[in-house]
Structures are given as structure tokens and as C-alpha cells.
Amino acid sequence: MRAFKNITFNCTCNNRCDYCGKPNYKIDTQVVCKYVDKIFDKFGKKEMAYRITPYGEITIYPELLEYLEEKAEEGYVIEVVSNGMTALDSIKDNSMLRWIFSLDGHTVRMNHNRHFSQKTIDNILEAVFKFKAEIQCVYTDQTIEEINEFIKILKENNYSELLSIFSARMKGAKSEYMIDYRNLEPAIFLPPEKYFERWEKNYLYGICDKDCDFNKNGYEYHIADSKLFMLKCSCNNKIGDYIMDYGDEHLGKFECGPCFSHFAFNNSRKILNE
């Protein structure tokens, strides 16, 4: 099994969703590439997978896409999170990157927090199938009928990656929403049953089972203000206490809060088991 590192950085976005607003951070793409190189050099490529999670939208930075594509061609296993809005125009047809697109369903109503038009939704779905992308689906007020219809559409298009459904609220807080997995349309691309059981436990009791795959995989790395930091988990409500300068990975007692994250059963994903 591959180990896993999440790399985040602040940048600008081409959308204004209700989850994070419209990030508008100026970045030096050369500095971002320099620090990503530093992380790649430290951990290598043979037994590692990397996720690039921008706080903003990466496809509006062609120089970053070109850099990451070159690294993928060198043999690094890299997945990239995007809202998918311009994926069909921004991502090259033979991309070697693994893509994760954010989409809360197949209709405008299901994506009301993202303010997507139906045309945008259809384009993102086309990109999902074209690039065999995973889907990040934030669950808020979608009905079980709507989610099941979405699952059926994916099945009809022979989708086989991952539909990662997760709660809208994290940051060390009790989940505000829960989906009853027992009523979901069965599909090979849904997370394992234990994932939903953990979600249910958190929703009902605000308890974390402290067995999160994300924590097992070490630290995540964050680039901001032309500096490189590392932290144990960005879903913790005491995040400020765990941000530290880049260096050796060591930390004493870490308080895993009662959060719920799609990273919880990260190690069950295909990318880590290839």
C-alpha cells in the first residue's frame, strides 16, 4: 500500500461557492513548485501517493498543471482536486494526473451551494467520465432519492472510480448532516460500509473512533505567504495548535476531534492499492 501526503496551498478561485466563498490569494507559482519539489524529494515516488488540494482552483494556473504533468510523467502518483468547471478546456486529453472533481449531484438544486448552472454540471460530468475522475460530493440537503438518481446516472455511464460523499461540516465539530447508507442505491464506487457507520456514530454521538486513515499517513503540508508549513490534520478544531514549520515529522499527543472527513477511510482507495 502506498503512503499518502496531502499538499495544500492558497490561491484564487473561479467560483464563489457557499463552502469557502471566493478565495483570492496571490501566489508565486514558482514558489509553489519549489516547495512541492522539496516534498517530492523528501518522500520519493516509489511507495507514495500525493494529493494536491488548492484552497482555490488549480486549473486557472496552467504553469502549475504543466509542472504537475511533468512530475506525473516522471513516475510520481499525483491526484489533483478541482471544481471541474473548466476541466474540458484546461486539462490535456492524455493527462497522467489523477483527478478529483467537486460535484454535489446532477442537478442545479443539488448543487445550489456551488451555484453551478446545468451546463456547468453537465460539463463536469463529461469531464468525470473522460478523465476517470473521483467525485467529491458534499452532502447537505439532497434527498436520498436525488442521491440515488445520481448514483444510477453514474452506473449507466459505467463509472467505477469513487463517489466520496461526506458531511458539510468538519473542523472538529459534530456532523450536521448524515445520509442513511442502508437506503443508498448499491454501487461499486461507493465508500465501504464502515465509512458510513463512522459517519453515523459521529452524527449521533459526536464521537470519533480515533482510527482515521489520514492521521495514520503522517502530516499534510501547506504553502502560504511564500512559506512551507506542516500540520497533522486540517479537520481539527484546534488546527492553530498543530501548525508548525516544515521539518521532521514528530508530534506528541494529538487530539483527534469529533470531526468527520472523507479522508477517514482514505486507505481503501484504489490509488493507494495499485
Salt bridges, closest charged atoms under 4 A:
ASP18 OD1 - HIS115 NE2 2.85
ASP37 OD1 - LYS71 NZ 2.89
GLU73 OE2 - LYS92 NZ 3.28
GLU74 OE1 - LYS71 NZ 3.55
GLU79 OE2 - ARG51 NE 2.91
GLU79 OE1 - ARG269 NH2 2.42
ASP93 OD1 - LYS130 NZ 2.61
ASP104 OD1 - ARG114 NH2 3.10
GLU134 OE1 - ARG269 NH2 3.22
ASP141 OD2 - ARG109 NH1 3.79
ASP141 OD2 - HIS112 NE2 3.04
GLU146 OE1 - ARG109 NH2 2.71
GLU161 OE2 - LYS270 NZ 3.98
GLU176 OE2 - ARG169 NH1 2.94
ASP180 OD1 - ARG182 NE 3.02
GLU185 OE2 - LYS155 NZ 3.00
GLU200 OE2 - ARG182 NH2 2.67
ASP209 OD1 - ARG198 NE 2.88
ASP211 OD1 - LYS216 NZ 3.20
ASP213 OD1 - LYS216 NZ 3.23
GLU249 OE2 - LYS5 NZ 2.95
GLU255 OE1 - LYS238 NZ 2.97
GLU274 OE2 - ARG98 NH1 2.89
